[in-house]
């Protein structure tokens, strides 16, 4: 069972491959590192990783997400 504070897996993709969060392709924005590290679990391999919390902001849109590399060039994305 997942605790209420556990990050929610959004998806994974290769570096630069389209991935939408709330209808916005994250690769089209500059990411601001919020300086917060978050423990996440790879849903496919059950491996724990420490990823960073980011903010993208443009034209009134603000989206917080957690992201990092599961392996070389393969990114995982989570909602806090």
PyMOL commands that set and color helices and strands:
alter all, ss='L'
color gray80, all
select helices_A, chain A and resi 26-28
alter helices_A, ss='H'
color red, helices_A
select strands_A, chain A and resi 8-14+20-21+24-25+32-41+48-58+61-71+74-79
alter strands_A, ss='S'
color yellow, strands_A
deselect
rebuild
show_as cartoon
